[in-house]
Amino acid sequence: MSQSSTTVAYGSVVLAAALWGGSIVAQKMALTSFSAVEASVLRDIGGLAILLATWWAKEGGAVKVSGADARLLGLLGLGVLGNHLLILMGLNYVSGAVGGVIIGSSPVVTSALSALLIRDVPLRAVWAGALLSFAGVGVVSVAGFQAAGDQPLLGGTLVFLGVVSWALYSIGSRTIMERMSALTVNWTTLMVATVLQIPLLWTDQKMMNAGFGSVTTSDWLALGYLVVFATAVAQQAWLFGVKGVGPSRASVLGNLTPVAAIGLSALILGEAVGLIEILGICLILAGVWVVNRQTAEVSG
């Protein structure tokens, strides 16, 4: 892979992490008017429409999928479903700050699972930076859990399971992207997730009971952000980055998500950012730098 291609891949991962940081704020806002399932289904339907239109324009609407690949895409769709729905459900019980912090554990989860399942990067190349970044996540948690919701244990567990779902999706998607484009993988797995969620609408309703008029303009805008940026753009950027640099290195850059979440929470929601948050951000960024340096030496 050329230096320029590697740079673009890293840039794609950073873009995805930043957009997902904003999505934490948007998801919390959307839950004011929508149930978790409603928000997830509407988000995925909108994102799927964008991705299908893009795929049709770029690739001509033709795709050949073997039986084995179809089964793998189905499993990857479960990863998308778990990530989107479980995190939204968890944010019903914890604050956006707590959700962002827990999502910051994604690099540790992905690196460990990646080392065990596909061994794309030696554990010795990522453990130091991952621990440093995880320390930053822990420091931010000190401030974040003070703002926890009514059931932080339940909410935190659901968000963490969403992180595990995304880690498995990131690992599994790299293999299949050797045979088909990231865009194809993106829309097919999102379609699986969308179809599986629709029946759940009858179990979790909020907007459907209150009516469309109950949704505020800001909540529609938050849902629009989730559709366009957090789903269509960010997920495509993430898959492109994972294909270029691998899930372990990409996952460590995912530590930028809580950094973005804290900054955007302060900017949009008016949440205070103190010394603890700043220290945590510094540790997270230091971990990103260490892992990038170590993995570059290994690959070099």
ZADO-1210 file (C-alpha; in nm, 4 decimals, padded with zeros to 6 digits):
<atoms>
<atom x="00.0000" y="00.0000" z="00.0000" code="MET" pos="1"/>
<atom x="00.1462" y="00.3386" z="-00.1001" code="SER" pos="2"/>
<atom x="00.2191" y="00.6137" z="00.1505" code="GLN" pos="3"/>
<atom x="-00.0554" y="00.8346" z="00.0074" code="SER" pos="4"/>
<atom x="-00.3101" y="00.5521" z="00.0254" code="SER" pos="5"/>
<atom x="-00.2128" y="00.4806" z="00.3850" code="THR" pos="6"/>
<atom x="-00.2522" y="00.8480" z="00.4719" code="THR" pos="7"/>
<atom x="-00.5991" y="00.8545" z="00.3155" code="VAL" pos="8"/>
<atom x="-00.6931" y="00.5370" z="00.5061" code="ALA" pos="9"/>
<atom x="-00.5826" y="00.6887" z="00.8368" code="TYR" pos="10"/>
<atom x="-00.7642" y="01.0107" z="00.7514" code="GLY" pos="11"/>
<atom x="-01.0817" y="00.8129" z="00.6807" code="SER" pos="12"/>
<atom x="-01.0657" y="00.6463" z="01.0214" code="VAL" pos="13"/>
<atom x="-01.0114" y="00.9825" z="01.1951" code="VAL" pos="14"/>
<atom x="-01.3085" y="01.1301" z="01.0060" code="LEU" pos="15"/>
<atom x="-01.5293" y="00.8386" z="01.1102" code="ALA" pos="16"/>
<atom x="-01.4219" y="00.8733" z="01.4739" code="ALA" pos="17"/>
<atom x="-01.4987" y="01.2467" z="01.4747" code="ALA" pos="18"/>
<atom x="-01.8396" y="01.1968" z="01.3153" code="LEU" pos="19"/>
<atom x="-01.9242" y="00.9218" z="01.5633" code="TRP" pos="20"/>
<atom x="-01.8286" y="01.1532" z="01.8466" code="GLY" pos="21"/>
<atom x="-02.0948" y="01.3893" z="01.7194" code="GLY" pos="22"/>
<atom x="-02.3376" y="01.1010" z="01.6813" code="SER" pos="23"/>
<atom x="-02.3344" y="01.0379" z="02.0550" code="ILE" pos="24"/>
<atom x="-02.4715" y="01.3877" z="02.1112" code="VAL" pos="25"/>
<atom x="-02.7186" y="01.3439" z="01.8234" code="ALA" pos="26"/>
<atom x="-02.8426" y="01.0084" z="01.9538" code="GLN" pos="27"/>
<atom x="-02.9020" y="01.1518" z="02.2983" code="LYS" pos="28"/>
<atom x="-03.0975" y="01.4404" z="02.1450" code="MET" pos="29"/>
<atom x="-03.3015" y="01.2115" z="01.9180" code="ALA" pos="30"/>
<atom x="-03.4109" y="00.9976" z="02.2127" code="LEU" pos="31"/>
<atom x="-03.6108" y="01.2946" z="02.3386" code="THR" pos="32"/>
<atom x="-03.8726" y="01.2367" z="02.0666" code="SER" pos="33"/>
<atom x="-03.7992" y="00.8851" z="01.9371" code="PHE" pos="34"/>
<atom x="-03.7727" y="00.5462" z="02.1045" code="SER" pos="35"/>
<atom x="-03.4437" y="00.3610" z="02.0661" code="ALA" pos="36"/>
<atom x="-03.5876" y="00.1259" z="01.8022" code="VAL" pos="37"/>
<atom x="-03.7609" y="00.4079" z="01.6126" code="GLU" pos="38"/>
<atom x="-03.4423" y="00.6148" z="01.6018" code="ALA" pos="39"/>
<atom x="-03.2362" y="00.3135" z="01.4941" code="SER" pos="40"/>
<atom x="-03.4789" y="00.2045" z="01.2205" code="VAL" pos="41"/>
<atom x="-03.5221" y="00.5554" z="01.0775" code="LEU" pos="42"/>
<atom x="-03.1472" y="00.6112" z="01.0906" code="ARG" pos="43"/>
<atom x="-03.0745" y="00.2874" z="00.9082" code="ASP" pos="44"/>
<atom x="-03.3467" y="00.3319" z="00.6439" code="ILE" pos="45"/>
<atom x="-03.2165" y="00.6795" z="00.5608" code="GLY" pos="46"/>
<atom x="-02.8545" y="00.5661" z="00.5560" code="GLY" pos="47"/>
<atom x="-02.9428" y="00.2654" z="00.3411" code="LEU" pos="48"/>
<atom x="-03.1168" y="00.4876" z="00.0844" code="ALA" pos="49"/>
<atom x="-02.8065" y="00.7060" z="00.0548" code="ILE" pos="50"/>
<atom x="-02.5692" y="00.4115" z="00.0291" code="LEU" pos="51"/>
<atom x="-02.7812" y="00.2302" z="-00.2300" code="LEU" pos="52"/>
<atom x="-02.8014" y="00.5408" z="-00.4486" code="ALA" pos="53"/>
<atom x="-02.4239" y="00.5895" z="-00.4194" code="THR" pos="54"/>
<atom x="-02.3558" y="00.2217" z="-00.4919" code="TRP" pos="55"/>
<atom x="-02.5842" y="00.2246" z="-00.7968" code="TRP" pos="56"/>
<atom x="-02.4136" y="00.5343" z="-00.9364" code="ALA" pos="57"/>
<atom x="-02.0586" y="00.4130" z="-00.8733" code="LYS" pos="58"/>
<atom x="-02.0835" y="00.0391" z="-00.9337" code="GLU" pos="59"/>
<atom x="-02.3772" y="00.0062" z="-01.1721" code="GLY" pos="60"/>
<atom x="-02.5986" y="-00.1961" z="-00.9424" code="GLY" pos="61"/>
<atom x="-02.4260" y="-00.5277" z="-01.0121" code="ALA" pos="62"/>
<atom x="-02.2963" y="-00.7577" z="-00.7405" code="VAL" pos="63"/>
<atom x="-02.2150" y="-01.1287" z="-00.7266" code="LYS" pos="64"/>
<atom x="-02.2339" y="-01.2889" z="-00.3842" code="VAL" pos="65"/>
<atom x="-02.1475" y="-01.6518" z="-00.3101" code="SER" pos="66"/>
<atom x="-02.3382" y="-01.8517" z="-00.0526" code="GLY" pos="67"/>
<atom x="-02.0507" y="-01.8268" z="00.1938" code="ALA" pos="68"/>
<atom x="-02.0255" y="-01.4507" z="00.1487" code="ASP" pos="69"/>
<atom x="-02.4022" y="-01.4140" z="00.1911" code="ALA" pos="70"/>
<atom x="-02.3820" y="-01.5949" z="00.5245" code="ARG" pos="71"/>
<atom x="-02.0908" y="-01.3761" z="00.6342" code="LEU" pos="72"/>
<atom x="-02.2757" y="-01.0599" z="00.5311" code="LEU" pos="73"/>
<atom x="-02.5712" y="-01.1778" z="00.7373" code="GLY" pos="74"/>
<atom x="-02.3506" y="-01.2214" z="01.0417" code="LEU" pos="75"/>
<atom x="-02.1910" y="-00.8806" z="00.9828" code="LEU" pos="76"/>
<atom x="-02.5411" y="-00.7336" z="00.9641" code="GLY" pos="77"/>
<atom x="-02.5975" y="-00.8598" z="01.3178" code="LEU" pos="78"/>
<atom x="-02.2887" y="-00.6618" z="01.4188" code="GLY" pos="79"/>
<atom x="-02.4349" y="-00.3440" z="01.2696" code="VAL" pos="80"/>
<atom x="-02.7694" y="-00.4152" z="01.4375" code="LEU" pos="81"/>
<atom x="-02.6051" y="-00.4685" z="01.7750" code="GLY" pos="82"/>
<atom x="-02.3973" y="-00.1545" z="01.7459" code="ASN" pos="83"/>
<atom x="-02.6770" y="00.0789" z="01.6397" code="HIS" pos="84"/>
<atom x="-02.9573" y="-00.0537" z="01.8573" code="LEU" pos="85"/>
<atom x="-02.7725" y="-00.1488" z="02.1766" code="LEU" pos="86"/>
<atom x="-02.5971" y="00.1874" z="02.2029" code="ILE" pos="87"/>
<atom x="-02.9254" y="00.3750" z="02.1549" code="LEU" pos="88"/>
<atom x="-03.0918" y="00.1549" z="02.4150" code="MET" pos="89"/>
<atom x="-02.8039" y="00.2124" z="02.6550" code="GLY" pos="90"/>
<atom x="-02.8217" y="00.5894" z="02.6122" code="LEU" pos="91"/>
<atom x="-03.1731" y="00.5712" z="02.7564" code="ASN" pos="92"/>
<atom x="-03.0114" y="00.4903" z="03.0915" code="TYR" pos="93"/>
<atom x="-02.6805" y="00.6800" z="03.0918" code="VAL" pos="94"/>
<atom x="-02.5663" y="01.0237" z="02.9861" code="SER" pos="95"/>
<atom x="-02.4044" y="01.0981" z="02.6526" code="GLY" pos="96"/>
<atom x="-02.0734" y="01.1606" z="02.8289" code="ALA" pos="97"/>
<atom x="-02.0782" y="00.8138" z="02.9850" code="VAL" pos="98"/>
<atom x="-02.1746" y="00.6582" z="02.6516" code="GLY" pos="99"/>
<atom x="-01.8838" y="00.8332" z="02.4806" code="GLY" pos="100"/>
<atom x="-01.6403" y="00.7131" z="02.7432" code="VAL" pos="101"/>
<atom x="-01.7528" y="00.3505" z="02.7173" code="ILE" pos="102"/>
<atom x="-01.7351" y="00.3664" z="02.3378" code="ILE" pos="103"/>
<atom x="-01.3760" y="00.4811" z="02.3895" code="GLY" pos="104"/>
<atom x="-01.2970" y="00.1264" z="02.5049" code="SER" pos="105"/>
<atom x="-01.3495" y="00.0079" z="02.1460" code="SER" pos="106"/>
<atom x="-00.9751" y="-00.0041" z="02.0627" code="PRO" pos="107"/>
<atom x="-00.9011" y="-00.2341" z="02.3547" code="VAL" pos="108"/>
<atom x="-01.1905" y="-00.4637" z="02.2652" code="VAL" pos="109"/>
<atom x="-01.1097" y="-00.4689" z="01.8927" code="THR" pos="110"/>
<atom x="-00.7354" y="-00.5163" z="01.9426" code="SER" pos="111"/>
<atom x="-00.7881" y="-00.8080" z="02.1796" code="ALA" pos="112"/>
<atom x="-01.0444" y="-00.9780" z="01.9577" code="LEU" pos="113"/>
<atom x="-00.8394" y="-00.9081" z="01.6455" code="SER" pos="114"/>
<atom x="-00.5267" y="-01.0567" z="01.8012" code="ALA" pos="115"/>
<atom x="-00.7219" y="-01.3660" z="01.8978" code="LEU" pos="116"/>
<atom x="-00.9211" y="-01.4128" z="01.5762" code="LEU" pos="117"/>
<atom x="-00.7061" y="-01.2960" z="01.2846" code="ILE" pos="118"/>
<atom x="-00.3719" y="-01.1913" z="01.4412" code="ARG" pos="119"/>
<atom x="-00.3272" y="-00.9039" z="01.1975" code="ASP" pos="120"/>
<atom x="-00.0984" y="-00.7127" z="01.4343" code="VAL" pos="121"/>
<atom x="00.1140" y="-00.8609" z="01.7143" code="PRO" pos="122"/>
<atom x="-00.0236" y="-00.7840" z="02.0579" code="LEU" pos="123"/>
<atom x="00.3155" y="-00.6458" z="02.1602" code="ARG" pos="124"/>
<atom x="00.2725" y="-00.3685" z="01.9034" code="ALA" pos="125"/>
<atom x="-00.0548" y="-00.2382" z="02.0416" code="VAL" pos="126"/>
<atom x="-00.0745" y="-00.3188" z="02.4118" code="TRP" pos="127"/>
<atom x="00.1214" y="-00.0197" z="02.5416" code="ALA" pos="128"/>
<atom x="-00.0686" y="00.2390" z="02.3422" code="GLY" pos="129"/>
<atom x="-00.3989" y="00.0645" z="02.4066" code="ALA" pos="130"/>
<atom x="-00.3383" y="00.0689" z="02.7822" code="LEU" pos="131"/>
<atom x="-00.2369" y="00.4337" z="02.7695" code="LEU" pos="132"/>
<atom x="-00.5504" y="00.5229" z="02.5800" code="SER" pos="133"/>
<atom x="-00.7614" y="00.3082" z="02.8089" code="PHE" pos="134"/>
<atom x="-00.6160" y="00.4993" z="03.1032" code="ALA" pos="135"/>
<atom x="-00.7393" y="00.8173" z="02.9372" code="GLY" pos="136"/>
<atom x="-01.0837" y="00.6625" z="02.8970" code="VAL" pos="137"/>
<atom x="-01.0748" y="00.5703" z="03.2659" code="GLY" pos="138"/>
<atom x="-00.9793" y="00.9221" z="03.3697" code="VAL" pos="139"/>
<atom x="-01.2639" y="01.0713" z="03.1689" code="VAL" pos="140"/>
<atom x="-01.4953" y="00.8127" z="03.3288" code="SER" pos="141"/>
<atom x="-01.4325" y="00.9705" z="03.6671" code="VAL" pos="142"/>
<atom x="-01.6083" y="01.2829" z="03.5451" code="ALA" pos="143"/>
<atom x="-01.8527" y="01.1047" z="03.3148" code="GLY" pos="144"/>
<atom x="-02.0041" y="00.8690" z="03.5684" code="PHE" pos="145"/>
<atom x="-02.0979" y="01.1625" z="03.7901" code="GLN" pos="146"/>
<atom x="-02.3518" y="01.2407" z="03.5201" code="ALA" pos="147"/>
<atom x="-02.4785" y="00.8824" z="03.4894" code="ALA" pos="148"/>
<atom x="-02.8475" y="00.8242" z="03.4359" code="GLY" pos="149"/>
<atom x="-03.0991" y="00.6292" z="03.6407" code="ASP" pos="150"/>
<atom x="-02.9575" y="00.2840" z="03.5644" code="GLN" pos="151"/>
<atom x="-02.5894" y="00.3277" z="03.4768" code="PRO" pos="152"/>
<atom x="-02.5035" y="-00.0422" z="03.5106" code="LEU" pos="153"/>
<atom x="-02.7724" y="-00.1531" z="03.2659" code="LEU" pos="154"/>
<atom x="-02.7048" y="00.1360" z="03.0296" code="GLY" pos="155"/>
<atom x="-02.3291" y="00.0894" z="03.0449" code="GLY" pos="156"/>
<atom x="-02.3602" y="-00.2833" z="02.9759" code="THR" pos="157"/>
<atom x="-02.5801" y="-00.2226" z="02.6709" code="LEU" pos="158"/>
<atom x="-02.3403" y="00.0377" z="02.5297" code="VAL" pos="159"/>
<atom x="-02.0429" y="-00.1937" z="02.5883" code="PHE" pos="160"/>
<atom x="-02.2192" y="-00.4797" z="02.4093" code="LEU" pos="161"/>
<atom x="-02.2702" y="-00.2369" z="02.1217" code="GLY" pos="162"/>
<atom x="-01.8939" y="-00.1793" z="02.1221" code="VAL" pos="163"/>
<atom x="-01.8286" y="-00.5548" z="02.1100" code="VAL" pos="164"/>
<atom x="-02.0700" y="-00.5843" z="01.8166" code="SER" pos="165"/>
<atom x="-01.8801" y="-00.3180" z="01.6243" code="TRP" pos="166"/>
<atom x="-01.5427" y="-00.4779" z="01.7035" code="ALA" pos="167"/>
<atom x="-01.6591" y="-00.8077" z="01.5560" code="LEU" pos="168"/>
<atom x="-01.8014" y="-00.6255" z="01.2533" code="TYR" pos="169"/>
<atom x="-01.4706" y="-00.4430" z="01.1933" code="SER" pos="170"/>
<atom x="-01.2734" y="-00.7667" z="01.2110" code="ILE" pos="171"/>
<atom x="-01.5070" y="-00.9689" z="00.9914" code="GLY" pos="172"/>
<atom x="-01.5540" y="-00.7003" z="00.7290" code="SER" pos="173"/>
<atom x="-01.1877" y="-00.6811" z="00.6375" code="ARG" pos="174"/>
<atom x="-01.1845" y="-01.0386" z="00.5069" code="THR" pos="175"/>
<atom x="-01.4861" y="-01.0006" z="00.2826" code="ILE" pos="176"/>
<atom x="-01.3626" y="-00.6652" z="00.1493" code="MET" pos="177"/>
<atom x="-01.0852" y="-00.8565" z="-00.0223" code="GLU" pos="178"/>
<atom x="-01.3577" y="-00.9837" z="-00.2570" code="ARG" pos="179"/>
<atom x="-01.6060" y="-00.6952" z="-00.2732" code="MET" pos="180"/>
<atom x="-01.6057" y="-00.3200" z="-00.2268" code="SER" pos="181"/>
<atom x="-01.6479" y="-00.1471" z="00.1067" code="ALA" pos="182"/>
<atom x="-01.9579" y="00.0229" z="-00.0309" code="LEU" pos="183"/>
<atom x="-02.1188" y="-00.3117" z="-00.1142" code="THR" pos="184"/>
<atom x="-02.0362" y="-00.4515" z="00.2288" code="VAL" pos="185"/>
<atom x="-02.1729" y="-00.1368" z="00.3881" code="ASN" pos="186"/>
<atom x="-02.5167" y="-00.1329" z="00.2266" code="TRP" pos="187"/>
<atom x="-02.5744" y="-00.5082" z="00.2382" code="THR" pos="188"/>
<atom x="-02.4957" y="-00.5349" z="00.6087" code="THR" pos="189"/>
<atom x="-02.7000" y="-00.2233" z="00.6829" code="LEU" pos="190"/>
<atom x="-02.9905" y="-00.3744" z="00.4907" code="MET" pos="191"/>
<atom x="-02.9735" y="-00.6894" z="00.7038" code="VAL" pos="192"/>
<atom x="-02.9729" y="-00.4797" z="01.0200" code="ALA" pos="193"/>
<atom x="-03.2677" y="-00.2710" z="00.8982" code="THR" pos="194"/>
<atom x="-03.4841" y="-00.5699" z="00.8039" code="VAL" pos="195"/>
<atom x="-03.4219" y="-00.7381" z="01.1396" code="LEU" pos="196"/>
<atom x="-03.5140" y="-00.4228" z="01.3329" code="GLN" pos="197"/>
<atom x="-03.8464" y="-00.3423" z="01.1670" code="ILE" pos="198"/>
<atom x="-04.0493" y="-00.6056" z="01.3592" code="PRO" pos="199"/>
<atom x="-03.9121" y="-00.4594" z="01.6838" code="LEU" pos="200"/>
<atom x="-04.1004" y="-00.1343" z="01.6188" code="LEU" pos="201"/>
<atom x="-04.4103" y="-00.2946" z="01.7676" code="TRP" pos="202"/>
<atom x="-04.2284" y="-00.3462" z="02.0980" code="THR" pos="203"/>
<atom x="-04.0787" y="00.0015" z="02.1463" code="ASP" pos="204"/>
<atom x="-04.2818" y="00.3029" z="02.0371" code="GLN" pos="205"/>
<atom x="-04.2629" y="00.6679" z="02.1335" code="LYS" pos="206"/>
<atom x="-04.3030" y="00.8921" z="01.8311" code="MET" pos="207"/>
<atom x="-04.5541" y="00.6490" z="01.6781" code="MET" pos="208"/>
<atom x="-04.7757" y="00.6901" z="01.9826" code="ASN" pos="209"/>
<atom x="-04.7321" y="01.0670" z="02.0214" code="ALA" pos="210"/>
<atom x="-04.7456" y="01.1503" z="01.6495" code="GLY" pos="211"/>
<atom x="-04.5065" y="01.3232" z="01.4103" code="PHE" pos="212"/>
<atom x="-04.6073" y="01.6613" z="01.5493" code="GLY" pos="213"/>
<atom x="-04.4413" y="01.5726" z="01.8791" code="SER" pos="214"/>
<atom x="-04.0943" y="01.5713" z="01.7184" code="VAL" pos="215"/>
<atom x="-03.9068" y="01.8988" z="01.7548" code="THR" pos="216"/>
<atom x="-03.6991" y="02.0537" z="01.4773" code="THR" pos="217"/>
<atom x="-03.3762" y="01.9920" z="01.6692" code="SER" pos="218"/>
<atom x="-03.4624" y="01.6246" z="01.7071" code="ASP" pos="219"/>
<atom x="-03.5304" y="01.5921" z="01.3317" code="TRP" pos="220"/>
<atom x="-03.1921" y="01.7566" z="01.2682" code="LEU" pos="221"/>
<atom x="-03.0270" y="01.5162" z="01.5127" code="ALA" pos="222"/>
<atom x="-03.1855" y="01.2223" z="01.3289" code="LEU" pos="223"/>
<atom x="-03.0704" y="01.3701" z="00.9977" code="GLY" pos="224"/>
<atom x="-02.7141" y="01.3872" z="01.1294" code="TYR" pos="225"/>
<atom x="-02.7347" y="01.0205" z="01.2291" code="LEU" pos="226"/>
<atom x="-02.8606" y="00.9250" z="00.8820" code="VAL" pos="227"/>
<atom x="-02.6158" y="01.1235" z="00.6688" code="VAL" pos="228"/>
<atom x="-02.2984" y="01.1553" z="00.8732" code="PHE" pos="229"/>
<atom x="-02.2989" y="00.8855" z="01.1421" code="ALA" pos="230"/>
<atom x="-02.4349" y="00.6088" z="00.9178" code="THR" pos="231"/>
<atom x="-02.3705" y="00.6740" z="00.5479" code="ALA" pos="232"/>
<atom x="-02.0495" y="00.8807" z="00.5635" code="VAL" pos="233"/>
<atom x="-01.8817" y="00.7594" z="00.8819" code="ALA" pos="234"/>
<atom x="-01.9463" y="00.3892" z="00.8279" code="GLN" pos="235"/>
<atom x="-01.8144" y="00.4080" z="00.4714" code="GLN" pos="236"/>
<atom x="-01.5067" y="00.6009" z="00.5852" code="ALA" pos="237"/>
<atom x="-01.4457" y="00.3476" z="00.8623" code="TRP" pos="238"/>
<atom x="-01.4653" y="00.0465" z="00.6313" code="LEU" pos="239"/>
<atom x="-01.2273" y="00.2125" z="00.3851" code="PHE" pos="240"/>
<atom x="-00.9832" y="00.2841" z="00.6668" code="GLY" pos="241"/>
<atom x="-01.0061" y="-00.0677" z="00.8110" code="VAL" pos="242"/>
<atom x="-00.9357" y="-00.2126" z="00.4677" code="LYS" pos="243"/>
<atom x="-00.6262" y="00.0049" z="00.4392" code="GLY" pos="244"/>
<atom x="-00.4684" y="-00.0139" z="00.7852" code="VAL" pos="245"/>
<atom x="-00.6354" y="-00.3108" z="00.9550" code="GLY" pos="246"/>
<atom x="-00.8810" y="-00.3292" z="01.2457" code="PRO" pos="247"/>
<atom x="-00.6248" y="-00.3083" z="01.5255" code="SER" pos="248"/>
<atom x="-00.4644" y="00.0174" z="01.4119" code="ARG" pos="249"/>
<atom x="-00.7971" y="00.1616" z="01.3044" code="ALA" pos="250"/>
<atom x="-00.9553" y="00.0765" z="01.6391" code="SER" pos="251"/>
<atom x="-00.6940" y="00.2702" z="01.8327" code="VAL" pos="252"/>
<atom x="-00.7707" y="00.5802" z="01.6281" code="LEU" pos="253"/>
<atom x="-01.1286" y="00.5150" z="01.7359" code="GLY" pos="254"/>
<atom x="-01.0164" y="00.6577" z="02.0718" code="ASN" pos="255"/>
<atom x="-01.0718" y="00.9963" z="01.9088" code="LEU" pos="256"/>
<atom x="-01.4472" y="00.9342" z="01.9330" code="THR" pos="257"/>
<atom x="-01.4755" y="01.0224" z="02.3050" code="PRO" pos="258"/>
<atom x="-01.2483" y="01.3222" z="02.2425" code="VAL" pos="259"/>
<atom x="-01.4901" y="01.4473" z="01.9779" code="ALA" pos="260"/>
<atom x="-01.7872" y="01.3595" z="02.1980" code="ALA" pos="261"/>
<atom x="-01.6546" y="01.5680" z="02.4880" code="ILE" pos="262"/>
<atom x="-01.5737" y="01.8649" z="02.2649" code="GLY" pos="263"/>
<atom x="-01.9072" y="01.8600" z="02.0845" code="LEU" pos="264"/>
<atom x="-02.0985" y="01.8077" z="02.4092" code="SER" pos="265"/>
<atom x="-01.9380" y="02.1223" z="02.5432" code="ALA" pos="266"/>
<atom x="-02.0066" y="02.3136" z="02.2228" code="LEU" pos="267"/>
<atom x="-02.3620" y="02.1952" z="02.1523" code="ILE" pos="268"/>
<atom x="-02.5012" y="02.0892" z="02.4896" code="LEU" pos="269"/>
<atom x="-02.3100" y="02.3406" z="02.6991" code="GLY" pos="270"/>
<atom x="-02.1447" y="02.0759" z="02.9176" code="GLU" pos="271"/>
<atom x="-01.8419" y="02.1925" z="03.1150" code="ALA" pos="272"/>
<atom x="-01.4972" y="02.0556" z="03.0246" code="VAL" pos="273"/>
<atom x="-01.2558" y="02.0533" z="03.3198" code="GLY" pos="274"/>
<atom x="-00.9016" y="01.9422" z="03.3952" code="LEU" pos="275"/>
<atom x="-01.0043" y="01.5750" z="03.4239" code="ILE" pos="276"/>
<atom x="-01.1464" y="01.5732" z="03.0730" code="GLU" pos="277"/>
<atom x="-00.8400" y="01.7521" z="02.9347" code="ILE" pos="278"/>
<atom x="-00.6059" y="01.5030" z="03.1048" code="LEU" pos="279"/>
<atom x="-00.8078" y="01.2126" z="02.9678" code="GLY" pos="280"/>
<atom x="-00.7970" y="01.3567" z="02.6172" code="ILE" pos="281"/>
<atom x="-00.4181" y="01.3964" z="02.6388" code="CYS" pos="282"/>
<atom x="-00.3757" y="01.0326" z="02.7458" code="LEU" pos="283"/>
<atom x="-00.6026" y="00.9125" z="02.4654" code="ILE" pos="284"/>
<atom x="-00.4093" y="01.1075" z="02.2033" code="LEU" pos="285"/>
<atom x="-00.0803" y="00.9831" z="02.3475" code="ALA" pos="286"/>
<atom x="-00.2047" y="00.6264" z="02.3132" code="GLY" pos="287"/>
<atom x="-00.2972" y="00.6888" z="01.9502" code="VAL" pos="288"/>
<atom x="00.0544" y="00.8198" z="01.8827" code="TRP" pos="289"/>
<atom x="00.2259" y="00.5248" z="02.0564" code="VAL" pos="290"/>
<atom x="00.0292" y="00.2603" z="01.8676" code="VAL" pos="291"/>
<atom x="00.0786" y="00.4324" z="01.5342" code="ASN" pos="292"/>
<atom x="00.4521" y="00.4454" z="01.5997" code="ARG" pos="293"/>
<atom x="00.4763" y="00.0833" z="01.7155" code="GLN" pos="294"/>
<atom x="00.2677" y="-00.0602" z="01.4322" code="THR" pos="295"/>
<atom x="00.4639" y="00.1427" z="01.1779" code="ALA" pos="296"/>
<atom x="00.7862" y="-00.0126" z="01.3076" code="GLU" pos="297"/>
<atom x="00.6391" y="-00.3633" z="01.2911" code="VAL" pos="298"/>
<atom x="00.5065" y="-00.3193" z="00.9380" code="SER" pos="299"/>
<atom x="00.8253" y="-00.1502" z="00.8304" code="GLY" pos="300"/>
</atoms>
